[in-house]
Amino acid sequence: MNNQLPVSNLYFGLGLFSLGLAIVIGAFGAHGLKDILDDYGKDVFFKANFYHFVIAFTILILCLAHVSYLKLSVSLLLLASIIFSGSLYVLAITGLKWLGAITPIGGTIMILVIFFQAYLAFKGR
């Protein structure tokens, strides 16, 4: 008996896990960091959290739509989330401003994947 999940189930599960993680991290930011972060840090933290949610929902939508190149797209979106939101989370907490220089890499990956999937949708694939 094969106990492996179908790829779409695996990536749907990863999307749900990412969504749950975004909720936990957002709650931590709102409650655990509210007296620690300055206004700039709060703004950066919640921008990271917003895009964490956006990426998680995008993964779920791609899975539900049974898109082409699902494995590639979800893998790149997870990488984008780590680079984009991860760098901003760490920047907000530590104040290491140089992390802001790598954030656009994650944003660029995110945009390219979404436009690639839009292109495929318009082409009927």
Buried (B, 14 or more C-beta within 10 A) or exposed (E): EEEEEEEBEBBBEBBBEBBEBBBEBBEBBEEEBEEEBEEEBBEBBBBBBBBBBBBBBBBBEBBEEEBBBBEEBBBBBBBBBBBBBBBBBBBBBEEEEEBEEBBEBBBEBBEEBBEBBEEBEEEEE
